[in-house]
Amino acid sequence: MATVTAVPATTATTERRRTRLVAAGAAAVTLCAGLGIRAVADGDIAKYAGDALYTVLLSTLVVLIAPAPGMRRVAAAVGLGLSWLIELGQLAGVAAELSQRSIIARLVLGSTFNAPDLFWYVVGAGLFLLICTVVPRPSGLRHAP
């Protein structure tokens, strides 16, 4: 029978704090990358890279809000689900109306539905999982597969 060792509350709190700091930094880098790609490229490359990075950003924000061990798959799924929800919400036309009034609404909600975006959001969720696998956790350990 395996013995379970409890992690002291202060260690868990410190780990969550570190995870939040890393997630905040990753969110900032992702946001800059998304805006930067649109500044240096145009057309499909910029659009679809932006779509993928949008899901990476949403997944990263999930980790920032709820930094718990083993959250990477949940965060990727939530980021993907939110991306799809926002994209499908564009079919109602509300996003287009809000996008005309605000640059921030245009960046966050988009304006028109584009079916290929749904695929690129999946790519973004996969990219998020790949990054989580390659980049060490704040404690210095690698994420489990």
N, C-alpha and C positions, 0 to 999 in steps of 0.2 A: 504494500500500500504506500502510495506517495505521500510525502509530508508537504503541506502547504505552509510557506512562511509568509506571514503578513508583512507588507511594506509599511514602515512607519508613516504616519500621516504627514509629517514634515517633508519626507522624501517625496511622497506622492504630490504634495502641493508644489514643491520645488520643480518637479518634473513637468507638471501642468503649466507652471509659469514659464519655464524654458520653452516648452512646446508652443505656447501662445506667442512668445517673442519670435521664435523661428517662423511660425505661421504668418505673423504680421509682416516680417521682413519678406517672406516668400510672396505674400499677397502684393506688397509694394513692387517687388521685382516683376511679378506677373503683369500687373497693371501697366507698368512702364513698358514691358515687352509688347503688350497688346497695342498700346498707343503708338509705340515706336515703329512697329511693323507697318502700321497704316501710314506713318510719316515717310517711310523710305520705300515702300512698295505699294502697288495698286493692283486692281483687278482681283482675280480669284485667289492669288497667293495671299494678299493682305486680308481678304474677307474670310477665307477658310482658316488661316492661321489665327485670326482674331476669334473665330468661333471656338476653336480648340482651346485657346488661352482663356476664353470666357468660362468654360467649364472647369479648367484648372483653377481659376480664381475663385469660383463659387465653392469648389471642393476645399480649397485652402481656407476660405472663410468659415466653412463648417468646422474644420479643425481648430480654428481660432476661437470659435464660440464654444465648442465642446471638445476640449483636448483630453480625450481618454485613450488609454492603451487599446490597440487593435481597431482604431477608428478609420484607418485609411480606406478600407473597402466601403464602409458605410458612408464616409465623406465623398468618395467618388460616385457612389450611387445617388446620394442626395444632390450633389452638384449636377450630375447628368439629368436627374429628374427635374430639377429646377430649370435647367437649360431647355429641356424639351417642353416643359410647362409654359415658359415664357415664349418660346417659338410658336407653339400651338395657340397661345393666347393672341398672337398677332393676327390670327384668322378673324378675330372679332372686330378688328379695326380700331380698337381703343388705343393700342400702342402707336399706330400711325398718327392719330389725333394728338396724343401727348407728345410725340416726337416732334411735331411741328411747333409746339410751344416751348420745348426745352431741349437743349443739347444733352443734358444729363439723362433725360428720359430716353433720348435717341440712343445714347451709349448703353444704357442699362436694359431697355426694353426692345430696342430695334424698331423697325417700322413696318416691314412687310414679311410675310411668311415665305420661306424658301426651303423646300424639302431637303436639298442636300445638306443644309445646316445640321439636320438631325444626325447625319452620319459623322460630321466633324465634331459634334459634341461628344460622341462616343470616343473618337480619337483623343479628345481632351481628357476624358476620364481615364483612358489608358495611359496617357502621358503623365497624369497625376500619380497613378499607381506606380509607373516606372520611376518617377522622381522619388517617391516615397521608398522604393526599394533600394535605390542607388545612394541616396543621401542619408548619412547617419542620423539617428535621432539625437536630440540635444544631449542625452546621456552618453553619447559616443557609440552606442550599439547600433547595429544594422537592424532594420525591420525584418520581422519573420516573414517568410514567403506566404 
